[in-house]
Amino acid sequence: HTIDSVAGDICRLRCGGSGCGTFYSYDLTTGEEQVLYRFGGGADADYPDSELTFVHGAFYVTSQLGGSSKCPTGCGTVFTIKPDGREHVVYAFKSGADGSQPDGPVTYENGKFYGVTSSGGGKGCDKYAFCTGTAYSVTESGTERVIYRFRKATGAHPGSALLQIKGTLYGVATSDGPHNQGTFFSLTPAGKFKM
């Protein structure tokens, strides 16, 4: 829940009374809080819990739930929200090979956002595709591409931001791997993976 400064206010996400979450501003000078958007669940985002990435005048954020109805409570989304509260779902995950439950913030590089899903990404999972997760890219217009599908041998359930250094993405898978303790990995935007 990192906070970002916008026009003298601090904006962040937190769970609201509806249970789906809110987007709000908090003025450091006056201590005044203002709810700018209440998430609705369903096709809308639900349970936003990542840090905010500010690009081209808007925040880009992930939600673990909401979006596609292919999961019981939605498979998660990448969405954008303006500082004035205008919200739009950029991409709704569909589970299966696509991935589900995006975890952590998105990283912006050369016109694309990169992130990870903690589930989905494989075949032969349970009926909600709770598999080992994916790394993905998504454009501002909503074109998504899976760039890597995790396997138990390479680490499963990635759960952190992807850190971009000189064109390479770095991250952590929280379980499995050669010693069943998770892995630290590097990944190129083209999908070349290395532990």
Salt bridges, closest charged atoms under 4 A:
GLU33 OE2 - ARG14 NH2 2.65
ASP84 OD2 - ARG86 NE 2.94
GLU140 OE2 - HIS56 ND1 3.23
